[in-house]
Amino acid sequence: MIFHNTNVCIGVLILICVSITTQFDVDVQEVLDSLGPLVPQKDDDNDIPNVDESESLLSNVVSDVNKTLTNLYNHVTSANVTAENRTSVLNETKKLVKCKEILYEGENKPAVEIINATTLGKMLQVKPEVTSRDIESDCVLVLFYAKACPFSAHAAPHFNALARSYPNIKMVALDALKYHGINAQYGIVGVPTLKMFHSGRPVGKFNGTEYNIHSFSKFVHAITGQNPVSLLVLSMDFNGPVSSMAEKDLDYLLILSWLFIIVCSVYYFMESKWWKMIVEMVQNNWREAEAQHEHND
């Protein structure tokens, strides 16, 4: 009897719960139907992103790339500006050499002068009163060359013409092989070498590989700031003062060096055992020849 009443109670409770759940589902569905256009419905397949989410992801990537490129451009631009500022500062602080004006009397015209070591030493005497490049003083451009050097012969006509381009700069040429003792004093290790002096002090050395009037003019302009009168190589510039033909001079020092080497080699060879063996062999052959001759007689 008690078991039967218990089953009846459980059944009544189940019916009450089902009716309440049904009523709740019906009410919620009615509310969702009434709010249908306002509440977006989700897709059943959550693994596949919708179009809006893909476009948002692509936009974020493009935005990051644009930011990176912008930062890189700003970095490069700032570096270029810094380099330009440093170059302008160096150009502003660099002082140009102030050359003294040269007066030519009568029919004298600017031309290259070939000098010796003594004349060069007097010409490049340091003036103690000139302590800065801003002070006006004599400017001398020296070409150290060699008559037998083909590169010196190629540079000769251009250097001869350069004297007319810069009349306020004294231009001279020195045979570096003939006066080789002066090379160490001015740091000459090869020919042709072009060096600029201001008041006897070196202020610049030509380091170019093209020996022509335009390269020489750029070198002089960078040191003095002077502009050339003209840059024209004439036919007479090939005739002198510096010769444009490579000449083969007889080097007496080289001949003397070879003679010294030969004499030393002969002396040490005569002191060696090979020389003694050769002498003994000749003497033995000579004795045998004399003995044979006496026997025949």
C-alpha beads as a LAMMPS data file, in Angstrom:
LAMMPS data file: protein, C-alpha beads

297 atoms
296 bonds

1 atom types
1 bond types

-500.0 500.0 xlo xhi
-500.0 500.0 ylo yhi
-500.0 500.0 zlo zhi

Masses

1 110.0

Atoms # bond

1 1 1 0.000 0.000 0.000
2 1 1 2.817 2.374 0.879
3 1 1 4.745 1.406 -2.265
4 1 1 1.708 2.136 -4.444
5 1 1 1.220 5.595 -2.907
6 1 1 4.888 6.367 -3.473
7 1 1 4.618 5.558 -7.185
8 1 1 1.611 7.777 -7.522
9 1 1 3.464 10.698 -5.938
10 1 1 6.515 10.273 -8.212
11 1 1 4.285 10.212 -11.299
12 1 1 2.483 13.395 -10.248
13 1 1 5.847 15.175 -9.739
14 1 1 7.075 14.120 -13.198
15 1 1 3.933 15.503 -14.867
16 1 1 4.307 18.831 -13.040
17 1 1 8.009 19.179 -14.147
18 1 1 7.252 18.351 -17.786
19 1 1 4.446 20.884 -17.924
20 1 1 6.651 23.599 -16.399
21 1 1 9.539 22.827 -18.816
22 1 1 7.176 22.871 -21.791
23 1 1 5.740 26.189 -20.727
24 1 1 9.288 27.646 -20.279
25 1 1 10.375 26.459 -23.719
26 1 1 7.298 27.919 -25.298
27 1 1 7.796 31.282 -23.596
28 1 1 11.503 31.501 -24.494
29 1 1 10.818 30.582 -28.117
30 1 1 8.109 33.259 -28.311
31 1 1 10.557 35.855 -26.953
32 1 1 13.258 34.811 -29.467
33 1 1 10.757 34.958 -32.311
34 1 1 9.727 38.449 -31.330
35 1 1 13.396 39.590 -31.151
36 1 1 14.463 37.684 -34.277
37 1 1 15.828 40.671 -36.349
38 1 1 17.712 42.116 -33.305
39 1 1 19.572 38.980 -32.159
40 1 1 22.093 37.540 -34.678
41 1 1 22.071 33.800 -35.096
42 1 1 25.325 31.852 -34.877
43 1 1 26.448 29.413 -37.520
44 1 1 26.255 25.756 -36.722
45 1 1 29.836 25.131 -37.920
46 1 1 32.076 27.053 -35.545
47 1 1 35.316 25.773 -37.114
48 1 1 34.964 27.903 -40.270
49 1 1 35.392 31.681 -39.615
50 1 1 32.973 34.032 -41.303
51 1 1 34.013 36.642 -43.875
52 1 1 34.030 39.526 -41.426
53 1 1 36.567 37.809 -39.164
54 1 1 38.939 37.047 -42.112
55 1 1 38.843 40.603 -43.347
56 1 1 39.611 41.842 -39.825
57 1 1 42.623 39.523 -39.554
58 1 1 43.973 40.655 -42.956
59 1 1 43.539 44.287 -41.963
60 1 1 45.558 43.737 -38.798
61 1 1 48.415 42.108 -40.766
62 1 1 48.497 44.939 -43.327
63 1 1 48.447 47.488 -40.528
64 1 1 51.424 45.814 -38.828
65 1 1 53.391 45.697 -42.109
66 1 1 52.684 49.380 -42.776
67 1 1 53.865 50.291 -39.285
68 1 1 57.088 48.283 -39.767
69 1 1 57.820 49.881 -43.156
70 1 1 57.114 53.331 -41.748
71 1 1 59.499 52.783 -38.851
72 1 1 62.185 51.487 -41.237
73 1 1 61.749 54.472 -43.553
74 1 1 61.993 56.884 -40.638
75 1 1 65.147 55.139 -39.414
76 1 1 66.839 55.297 -42.833
77 1 1 65.776 58.905 -43.347
78 1 1 67.138 59.934 -39.966
79 1 1 70.443 58.154 -40.735
80 1 1 70.753 59.964 -44.078
81 1 1 70.021 63.285 -42.441
82 1 1 72.631 62.588 -39.777
83 1 1 75.249 61.718 -42.431
84 1 1 74.430 64.854 -44.405
85 1 1 74.721 66.961 -41.275
86 1 1 78.105 65.444 -40.466
87 1 1 79.315 66.066 -44.033
88 1 1 78.139 69.657 -43.947
89 1 1 79.857 70.172 -40.585
90 1 1 83.109 68.758 -41.937
91 1 1 82.865 70.969 -45.015
92 1 1 82.233 74.001 -42.871
93 1 1 85.122 73.265 -40.518
94 1 1 87.555 72.440 -43.334
95 1 1 89.711 75.477 -44.140
96 1 1 90.824 76.186 -47.666
97 1 1 94.369 77.268 -48.406
98 1 1 94.760 80.953 -49.183
99 1 1 97.321 81.423 -51.961
100 1 1 99.290 84.584 -52.570
101 1 1 98.776 86.247 -55.937
102 1 1 101.652 85.882 -58.413
103 1 1 102.523 88.907 -60.552
104 1 1 103.935 88.255 -64.019
105 1 1 106.107 90.934 -65.587
106 1 1 106.296 91.691 -69.295
107 1 1 105.657 88.702 -71.536
108 1 1 106.073 86.150 -68.782
109 1 1 103.256 83.665 -68.589
110 1 1 102.486 80.953 -66.052
111 1 1 104.440 77.831 -66.925
112 1 1 105.901 74.751 -65.268
113 1 1 109.508 75.067 -64.103
114 1 1 111.829 72.067 -63.922
115 1 1 114.017 72.431 -60.830
116 1 1 116.639 70.513 -58.860
117 1 1 116.706 69.432 -55.237
118 1 1 118.511 72.567 -54.018
119 1 1 115.991 74.909 -55.627
120 1 1 113.096 72.890 -54.240
121 1 1 114.554 73.081 -50.729
122 1 1 114.819 76.869 -50.946
123 1 1 111.343 77.164 -52.419
124 1 1 109.745 75.081 -49.674
125 1 1 111.314 76.789 -46.690
126 1 1 108.772 77.035 -43.888
127 1 1 107.764 80.553 -42.920
128 1 1 107.238 80.697 -39.151
129 1 1 104.991 83.770 -39.364
130 1 1 102.436 81.787 -41.385
131 1 1 100.660 79.652 -38.795
132 1 1 97.319 78.985 -40.485
133 1 1 95.824 78.222 -43.860
134 1 1 93.842 81.443 -43.641
135 1 1 97.041 83.487 -43.876
136 1 1 97.987 84.350 -47.429
137 1 1 101.230 82.696 -48.546
138 1 1 102.954 81.040 -51.507
139 1 1 101.313 77.924 -52.915
140 1 1 103.569 75.476 -54.749
141 1 1 102.388 72.411 -56.636
142 1 1 105.218 69.903 -57.171
143 1 1 105.230 67.020 -59.651
144 1 1 107.692 64.280 -58.752
145 1 1 108.269 62.340 -61.966
146 1 1 110.755 60.112 -63.774
147 1 1 111.854 60.444 -67.388
148 1 1 111.707 56.705 -67.989
149 1 1 108.244 56.284 -66.401
150 1 1 105.399 55.939 -68.955
151 1 1 102.834 57.163 -66.416
152 1 1 104.869 60.306 -65.834
153 1 1 105.038 60.838 -69.603
154 1 1 101.249 60.458 -69.812
155 1 1 100.665 63.010 -67.028
156 1 1 103.235 65.513 -68.370
157 1 1 101.114 67.442 -70.958
158 1 1 98.191 67.739 -68.539
159 1 1 100.442 69.121 -65.827
160 1 1 102.032 71.535 -68.320
161 1 1 98.558 72.841 -69.238
162 1 1 97.505 73.074 -65.585
163 1 1 99.903 75.980 -65.029
164 1 1 97.761 78.197 -67.282
165 1 1 94.595 77.132 -65.464
166 1 1 95.817 78.330 -62.041
167 1 1 98.170 81.301 -62.522
168 1 1 98.348 82.051 -58.772
169 1 1 99.906 78.674 -57.978
170 1 1 103.585 78.058 -58.664
171 1 1 104.005 74.729 -60.462
172 1 1 107.346 72.952 -60.595
173 1 1 108.592 69.477 -61.560
174 1 1 111.436 67.437 -60.067
175 1 1 113.078 64.261 -61.403
176 1 1 112.632 61.921 -58.438
177 1 1 115.153 59.368 -59.762
178 1 1 117.849 61.902 -60.473
179 1 1 117.468 63.517 -57.045
180 1 1 116.446 60.373 -55.167
181 1 1 117.904 61.609 -51.889
182 1 1 115.018 64.034 -51.446
183 1 1 112.253 61.430 -51.788
184 1 1 112.320 60.326 -48.167
185 1 1 112.125 63.923 -46.994
186 1 1 108.799 64.506 -48.763
187 1 1 107.411 60.965 -48.510
188 1 1 107.705 60.031 -52.184
189 1 1 107.365 56.272 -52.738
190 1 1 106.342 56.249 -56.398
191 1 1 106.048 58.384 -59.506
192 1 1 104.228 60.351 -60.672
193 1 1 103.297 62.031 -57.381
194 1 1 101.582 65.409 -57.093
195 1 1 101.821 67.341 -53.799
196 1 1 100.580 70.790 -52.779
197 1 1 102.586 72.988 -50.387
198 1 1 101.484 76.129 -48.577
199 1 1 104.225 78.224 -47.008
200 1 1 106.551 75.234 -47.289
201 1 1 104.159 72.873 -45.505
202 1 1 102.449 69.956 -47.316
203 1 1 98.668 70.413 -47.426
204 1 1 97.539 67.786 -49.900
205 1 1 98.575 64.818 -52.027
206 1 1 96.911 63.646 -55.241
207 1 1 95.647 60.080 -54.796
208 1 1 93.737 59.690 -58.061
209 1 1 94.350 57.033 -60.690
210 1 1 93.545 59.186 -63.714
211 1 1 96.358 61.542 -64.646
212 1 1 94.528 64.185 -66.653
213 1 1 93.886 67.894 -66.365
214 1 1 90.352 67.465 -65.031
215 1 1 91.479 65.228 -62.135
216 1 1 94.333 67.610 -61.366
217 1 1 91.927 70.563 -61.422
218 1 1 89.549 68.892 -58.947
219 1 1 92.477 68.228 -56.640
220 1 1 93.656 71.868 -56.730
221 1 1 90.107 73.233 -56.339
222 1 1 89.442 71.031 -53.306
223 1 1 92.483 72.471 -51.516
224 1 1 92.485 76.114 -52.611
225 1 1 88.881 76.726 -53.638
226 1 1 90.109 78.465 -56.802
227 1 1 88.322 77.972 -60.108
228 1 1 90.386 77.207 -63.223
229 1 1 90.818 79.859 -65.914
230 1 1 90.551 77.166 -68.594
231 1 1 91.020 73.411 -68.905
232 1 1 92.552 72.954 -72.320
233 1 1 95.560 70.855 -73.298
234 1 1 97.336 72.317 -76.359
235 1 1 99.784 70.686 -78.748
236 1 1 102.673 72.687 -77.287
237 1 1 102.025 71.082 -73.891
238 1 1 103.258 67.757 -75.300
239 1 1 106.655 69.320 -76.074
240 1 1 107.472 70.527 -72.568
241 1 1 108.586 71.714 -70.135
242 1 1 107.959 68.189 -68.763
243 1 1 108.526 65.743 -71.594
244 1 1 105.614 63.565 -72.686
245 1 1 107.976 60.944 -74.165
246 1 1 109.425 58.265 -71.932
247 1 1 113.220 58.440 -72.147
248 1 1 115.570 55.578 -71.381
249 1 1 118.470 57.097 -69.473
250 1 1 121.632 55.207 -68.653
251 1 1 121.532 54.462 -64.946
252 1 1 125.151 54.460 -63.791
253 1 1 124.214 53.433 -60.290
254 1 1 122.503 50.330 -61.629
255 1 1 125.564 49.436 -63.720
256 1 1 127.845 49.925 -60.712
257 1 1 125.586 47.719 -58.615
258 1 1 125.766 44.888 -61.169
259 1 1 129.563 45.165 -61.356
260 1 1 129.805 44.949 -57.578
261 1 1 127.624 41.844 -57.540
262 1 1 129.686 40.172 -60.268
263 1 1 133.035 40.913 -58.543
264 1 1 131.751 39.572 -55.213
265 1 1 130.411 36.439 -56.871
266 1 1 133.724 35.742 -58.623
267 1 1 135.695 36.284 -55.426
268 1 1 133.608 33.911 -53.331
269 1 1 133.632 31.325 -56.124
270 1 1 137.461 31.390 -56.225
271 1 1 137.520 30.753 -52.493
272 1 1 135.263 27.727 -52.778
273 1 1 136.330 24.051 -53.116
274 1 1 134.845 23.854 -56.591
275 1 1 137.377 26.339 -57.850
276 1 1 140.223 24.340 -56.283
277 1 1 138.956 21.151 -57.923
278 1 1 138.835 22.856 -61.302
279 1 1 142.391 24.190 -60.886
280 1 1 143.738 20.791 -59.887
281 1 1 142.012 19.135 -62.809
282 1 1 143.513 21.613 -65.256
283 1 1 146.966 21.200 -63.742
284 1 1 146.801 17.380 -63.954
285 1 1 145.697 17.480 -67.555
286 1 1 148.504 19.880 -68.338
287 1 1 151.156 17.609 -66.725
288 1 1 149.844 14.574 -68.570
289 1 1 149.939 16.474 -71.841
290 1 1 153.570 17.546 -71.255
291 1 1 154.624 14.012 -70.283
292 1 1 153.020 12.580 -73.389
293 1 1 154.741 15.176 -75.539
294 1 1 158.184 14.357 -74.026
295 1 1 157.602 10.633 -74.539
296 1 1 156.792 11.162 -78.212
297 1 1 159.983 13.201 -78.685

Bonds

1 1 1 2
2 1 2 3
3 1 3 4
4 1 4 5
5 1 5 6
6 1 6 7
7 1 7 8
8 1 8 9
9 1 9 10
10 1 10 11
11 1 11 12
12 1 12 13
13 1 13 14
14 1 14 15
15 1 15 16
16 1 16 17
17 1 17 18
18 1 18 19
19 1 19 20
20 1 20 21
21 1 21 22
22 1 22 23
23 1 23 24
24 1 24 25
25 1 25 26
26 1 26 27
27 1 27 28
28 1 28 29
29 1 29 30
30 1 30 31
31 1 31 32
32 1 32 33
33 1 33 34
34 1 34 35
35 1 35 36
36 1 36 37
37 1 37 38
38 1 38 39
39 1 39 40
40 1 40 41
41 1 41 42
42 1 42 43
43 1 43 44
44 1 44 45
45 1 45 46
46 1 46 47
47 1 47 48
48 1 48 49
49 1 49 50
50 1 50 51
51 1 51 52
52 1 52 53
53 1 53 54
54 1 54 55
55 1 55 56
56 1 56 57
57 1 57 58
58 1 58 59
59 1 59 60
60 1 60 61
61 1 61 62
62 1 62 63
63 1 63 64
64 1 64 65
65 1 65 66
66 1 66 67
67 1 67 68
68 1 68 69
69 1 69 70
70 1 70 71
71 1 71 72
72 1 72 73
73 1 73 74
74 1 74 75
75 1 75 76
76 1 76 77
77 1 77 78
78 1 78 79
79 1 79 80
80 1 80 81
81 1 81 82
82 1 82 83
83 1 83 84
84 1 84 85
85 1 85 86
86 1 86 87
87 1 87 88
88 1 88 89
89 1 89 90
90 1 90 91
91 1 91 92
92 1 92 93
93 1 93 94
94 1 94 95
95 1 95 96
96 1 96 97
97 1 97 98
98 1 98 99
99 1 99 100
100 1 100 101
101 1 101 102
102 1 102 103
103 1 103 104
104 1 104 105
105 1 105 106
106 1 106 107
107 1 107 108
108 1 108 109
109 1 109 110
110 1 110 111
111 1 111 112
112 1 112 113
113 1 113 114
114 1 114 115
115 1 115 116
116 1 116 117
117 1 117 118
118 1 118 119
119 1 119 120
120 1 120 121
121 1 121 122
122 1 122 123
123 1 123 124
124 1 124 125
125 1 125 126
126 1 126 127
127 1 127 128
128 1 128 129
129 1 129 130
130 1 130 131
131 1 131 132
132 1 132 133
133 1 133 134
134 1 134 135
135 1 135 136
136 1 136 137
137 1 137 138
138 1 138 139
139 1 139 140
140 1 140 141
141 1 141 142
142 1 142 143
143 1 143 144
144 1 144 145
145 1 145 146
146 1 146 147
147 1 147 148
148 1 148 149
149 1 149 150
150 1 150 151
151 1 151 152
152 1 152 153
153 1 153 154
154 1 154 155
155 1 155 156
156 1 156 157
157 1 157 158
158 1 158 159
159 1 159 160
160 1 160 161
161 1 161 162
162 1 162 163
163 1 163 164
164 1 164 165
165 1 165 166
166 1 166 167
167 1 167 168
168 1 168 169
169 1 169 170
170 1 170 171
171 1 171 172
172 1 172 173
173 1 173 174
174 1 174 175
175 1 175 176
176 1 176 177
177 1 177 178
178 1 178 179
179 1 179 180
180 1 180 181
181 1 181 182
182 1 182 183
183 1 183 184
184 1 184 185
185 1 185 186
186 1 186 187
187 1 187 188
188 1 188 189
189 1 189 190
190 1 190 191
191 1 191 192
192 1 192 193
193 1 193 194
194 1 194 195
195 1 195 196
196 1 196 197
197 1 197 198
198 1 198 199
199 1 199 200
200 1 200 201
201 1 201 202
202 1 202 203
203 1 203 204
204 1 204 205
205 1 205 206
206 1 206 207
207 1 207 208
208 1 208 209
209 1 209 210
210 1 210 211
211 1 211 212
212 1 212 213
213 1 213 214
214 1 214 215
215 1 215 216
216 1 216 217
217 1 217 218
218 1 218 219
219 1 219 220
220 1 220 221
221 1 221 222
222 1 222 223
223 1 223 224
224 1 224 225
225 1 225 226
226 1 226 227
227 1 227 228
228 1 228 229
229 1 229 230
230 1 230 231
231 1 231 232
232 1 232 233
233 1 233 234
234 1 234 235
235 1 235 236
236 1 236 237
237 1 237 238
238 1 238 239
239 1 239 240
240 1 240 241
241 1 241 242
242 1 242 243
243 1 243 244
244 1 244 245
245 1 245 246
246 1 246 247
247 1 247 248
248 1 248 249
249 1 249 250
250 1 250 251
251 1 251 252
252 1 252 253
253 1 253 254
254 1 254 255
255 1 255 256
256 1 256 257
257 1 257 258
258 1 258 259
259 1 259 260
260 1 260 261
261 1 261 262
262 1 262 263
263 1 263 264
264 1 264 265
265 1 265 266
266 1 266 267
267 1 267 268
268 1 268 269
269 1 269 270
270 1 270 271
271 1 271 272
272 1 272 273
273 1 273 274
274 1 274 275
275 1 275 276
276 1 276 277
277 1 277 278
278 1 278 279
279 1 279 280
280 1 280 281
281 1 281 282
282 1 282 283
283 1 283 284
284 1 284 285
285 1 285 286
286 1 286 287
287 1 287 288
288 1 288 289
289 1 289 290
290 1 290 291
291 1 291 292
292 1 292 293
293 1 293 294
294 1 294 295
295 1 295 296
296 1 296 297
